[in-house]
Amino acid sequence: MKKLILLTAIAGIFTFSTVKAQDAAMSGPKLGIGAEFGFPMGDFGDGYKFGVGGSLLYQHPIADKLNLTGSAGYLSFQGKDIDTEIGTISLGSAGFIPVKAGLRYFLAENIYVGGELGAVFATGDGASGTAFAYAPGVGVEFPVADKSTIELGGRYEGWSNDGTSSFIGLRLAWNFGL
């Protein structure tokens, strides 16, 4: 009986300390460095295979469970070979710099929903111009240390400028408290 009480007490202390570590990891301003992956959809998917890149995302709490976000990054999409009546056209890769701001609401201790708005700037030979960007998404942050988390997020992202280019985006990031 004494061993059962002792084991229960140890488990309770461990659970309490884990919850406190999660609270510490989830609160306060954070900066995240992430790897980005994009899977084009619709007309955009007809010309491009997939995208890879990186991003920085800053979060600042503005209310209980609500963070203001700001992000910037770079995505490069690999072009496809397109068969036409006059032959095969090889689209080169196209680079993009998205700059967005938004909100992130934590539904639970580490599960969030959010959205961002901003602009995307095309770079390189195959693309040009600026487009309006919007990105609703969901994700989870796993506490790994005091004020550090690993984030896995997914989003639908659309870029509008004389039509819409859209993709499903995945982000794997390391967030650390400031």
N, C-alpha and C positions, 0 to 999 in steps of 0.2 A: 504494500500500500504506500509506503514511504517513497519507493522508487517511482510509482505512478504519479504521485504529487510532485516530486522533483522533476520528472520528465515533462509534466504539464507546465510547470513554472518556467522551465528552460524554453519550451516551445513558445510560450506566451511572450517571454522577453525577446526571443528571436523575431517573432511576428511583429511586435511593437517596434523594434529597431528597424526592421525592413520597411515598415510603413513610414517611419520618420525619414529614412534615407530616400524613399520615393518622394515624399513631400519636399525635401531639400532639393532633389534633382529637378522637380517640376516647377519650382518657384523662382522668381527673379528673372532678370534679362538673360538671354542666351544667344550665342552665335553658333550656327551649324555649318559644317563643311560637308558637302555631299556629292555623291556620284549620281548622275541623271541618266535615265534611259527613256527613249521615246519610241512609240510604236504607231506610225502614221495610219490614219483612217481616211476613208472617202477618196476624193480626188488627190489629196496629198499623198495617200498611200499608193496611188497609181504610179507616181513618179519616184517615190523614195521608200527604201527598205526599213531602216531603223535609224535611231539617233542615239548618240552618246555624248556625254559632256559632264560638266561639274557646276556647282552652284554654292553660293553663300546665302544663308538665311538668318536674319536677325529677328528675335522675338522680344517684345517688351510687354509685360503685364499692364493692362489698363483697368481691369476689374477682376473680380473673383472668377477664375476659370477662363478669362478672355484675354488674349494677347494680340497686340498689333504686330504685323509682320512686314518685313521689307526684304526683297530678295533680288539677286542679280546672278547671272551665270552665262554659260556658253553651251550651245548644243550644235553638233554637227550631224547632219542627216546624210546617209550614203544613198546616192542615186541608183536608179535601176536602168537596165537596158530595155528600151521600148522599141518594139517592131512596128514599122510603118510601111506604107506602100512603096516608099523610095529607099527603104533599108532600115537598119537598126540605128537608133539614136541612143547614145550613152549619156545619161545625165550625170554630171559630176556631183561631188558632195556639196552641200550648201550649209553655211554656218549662220547661226542666229544668236543674238544676245538679248535675252528677255530681262526686263527690269520691271518688277511688280511690287505692289503694296497690298496688304489685305488684313484679314482678321482670322484668328484661330481660336475656336471654342473647345474646351476640354469637356467632353460628355462624362467621362469617368476619370480616374486618377491619371491615366496615360493615353486614353483614346480621344482623338480630336476630329473635328470637322472644320473646314475652313474654305476660304475663297480669296483669290487675289485678282487685282486688275492692274493693267499697266501697258507697256509698249514693248514691242520686239523689233530689233534692228537687224536687218539682213546684212551679211558680210560675204565677201568673196565674189568670184566671177559669175557664178550661176544664179545669184540672188541679189536683189536690191530693194531698197525702200524700208518703210516703217509701217507696222501694223498695230492695231489695238489687240491686246492680249487679255484673256479671261481664263481663270482656272479654278473651278470648284474641286475640292478633294477631301480625302479622309486619310487617317494614319494612326500610328501607334508609336509611342516613345517608351523604350525599355531602359530603366535606370541601370547604370553599370558602375557608377561610383558617385561620390558626393558631388552634386551639381553637374553630372555628366549623364547623357543618355545616348542610346543608339535609336535612330528614327527610321521607320519604314513607312513610306507614304505613297499613295496612288492618287492620280488626278486625271480629269479630262481637261485638256488645254486646247483652246481655240485662238487662232490669230485671224482677225478680220481686216481685209484691205482688198477691195474689189473681189470678193469671194472669201471663203473661209478655209484655212488650213487647220486641221485638227489632228490630235494624237492622244493616246493614252500614255501618261507619263508615270514613271516609277522613280522614287528617290530613296537612296540609302545614305544616311548621314550620321555623323557624330556631332552631337550638340554639347557645348560646355558652357557653364555659367560664367557670367562676367562679374 
